[in-house]
Amino acid sequence: MAGTTVTRAQLSESVYQEVGLSRNESAELVENVLNEIADTLTRGETVKISSFGSFSVRQKGERTGRNPKTGEEVPIKPRRVLVFRASNVLKSRINGGEDSAFADKGAPPSP
């Protein structure tokens, strides 16, 4: 799957196949979940998804940057940035760990 991007349509199709909702209901569900995440982050709150990770908004202060071509110093205005922190379960899965909650649906973790 390297080099590919998962789209809203693909998420909706997965919900359709796994949950059994209609395609329209699946698309609406995905939209509602994404909108709720975006709205929560806009309010400055943290979104935690168990066994996946957490999204939060961090305030960055004003600082001085440098134009790489000219070397000229340029002020960078304060701004809010989105931060994602992967859970240990997700990190383990990405690195091929077998004790992941995603490794085998329904199977207990290996000892």
C-alpha positions as CSV (number, residue, x, y, z in Angstrom):
1,M,0.0,0.0,0.0
2,A,3.1,2.3,-0.1
3,G,2.5,5.4,-2.2
4,T,-1.3,5.2,-2.1
5,T,-3.8,7.5,-0.3
6,V,-6.9,6.3,1.5
7,T,-9.9,8.5,0.4
8,R,-13.2,9.2,1.9
9,A,-14.8,7.1,-0.7
10,Q,-12.6,4.1,0.2
11,L,-13.5,4.6,3.9
12,S,-17.2,4.7,3.0
13,E,-16.8,1.5,0.9
14,S,-15.1,-0.2,3.8
15,V,-17.9,0.8,6.2
16,Y,-20.4,-0.4,3.6
17,Q,-18.8,-3.8,3.3
18,E,-17.9,-4.4,7.0
19,V,-21.0,-2.9,8.8
20,G,-23.7,-3.5,6.2
21,L,-25.1,0.0,6.0
22,S,-26.2,1.3,2.7
23,R,-23.6,3.1,0.6
24,N,-25.3,6.4,1.3
25,E,-25.5,5.8,5.0
26,S,-21.9,4.7,5.1
27,A,-20.7,7.8,3.3
28,E,-22.8,10.0,5.7
29,L,-21.4,8.1,8.7
30,V,-17.8,8.7,7.5
31,E,-18.6,12.4,6.9
32,N,-20.1,12.8,10.3
33,V,-17.2,11.2,12.1
34,L,-14.7,13.4,10.2
35,N,-16.7,16.5,10.8
36,E,-16.9,15.8,14.5
37,I,-13.1,15.3,14.7
38,A,-12.5,18.6,12.8
39,D,-15.0,20.5,14.9
40,T,-13.5,19.2,18.1
41,L,-10.0,20.2,17.0
42,T,-11.2,23.6,15.9
43,R,-12.4,24.2,19.5
44,G,-8.9,23.4,20.6
45,E,-9.9,20.1,22.3
46,T,-8.0,16.8,21.9
47,V,-9.3,13.8,20.0
48,K,-8.2,10.4,21.3
49,I,-9.0,7.2,19.3
50,S,-8.2,4.1,21.3
51,S,-5.5,1.9,19.9
52,F,-4.9,4.4,17.1
53,G,-3.6,7.7,18.5
54,S,-4.5,11.3,19.5
55,F,-4.9,14.5,17.6
56,S,-4.4,17.8,19.3
57,V,-3.9,21.5,18.4
58,R,-0.7,23.2,19.6
59,Q,-0.1,27.0,19.7
60,K,3.3,28.0,18.2
61,G,4.6,31.4,19.2
62,E,6.1,34.0,16.9
63,R,9.6,33.3,15.8
64,T,12.2,34.4,13.4
65,G,12.7,32.4,10.3
66,R,15.2,32.7,7.5
67,N,14.7,32.7,3.7
68,P,16.9,29.8,2.5
69,K,17.7,31.5,-0.9
70,T,18.6,35.0,0.4
71,G,19.4,34.4,4.1
72,E,17.0,37.3,4.9
73,E,15.4,37.0,8.4
74,V,11.6,36.9,8.2
75,P,9.2,37.0,11.2
76,I,6.9,34.0,11.4
77,K,3.5,34.8,12.9
78,P,2.1,32.8,15.8
79,R,-0.2,30.0,14.6
80,R,-2.0,26.9,15.6
81,V,-0.8,23.5,14.3
82,L,-2.3,20.1,14.3
83,V,-0.3,17.4,16.0
84,F,-0.8,13.6,15.8
85,R,0.6,11.2,18.2
86,A,0.4,7.5,17.3
87,S,-0.6,5.0,20.1
88,N,1.8,2.3,21.1
89,V,-0.6,-0.3,19.5
90,L,-0.4,1.5,16.2
91,K,3.4,1.9,16.4
92,S,3.7,-1.8,17.1
93,R,1.5,-2.7,14.2
94,I,3.4,-0.5,11.8
95,N,6.7,-2.1,13.0
96,G,5.3,-5.6,12.6
97,G,4.6,-6.4,16.2
98,E,2.3,-9.3,16.8
99,D,0.8,-8.2,20.1
100,S,-1.2,-5.5,18.3
101,A,-5.0,-5.2,18.9
102,F,-5.3,-5.1,15.1
103,A,-3.2,-8.1,14.4
104,D,-6.0,-10.7,14.3
105,K,-9.5,-9.6,15.1
106,G,-10.8,-11.4,18.1
107,A,-7.6,-13.2,18.9
108,P,-6.0,-12.6,22.3
109,P,-2.5,-11.1,22.2
110,S,0.4,-13.6,22.1
111,P,2.2,-14.1,25.4
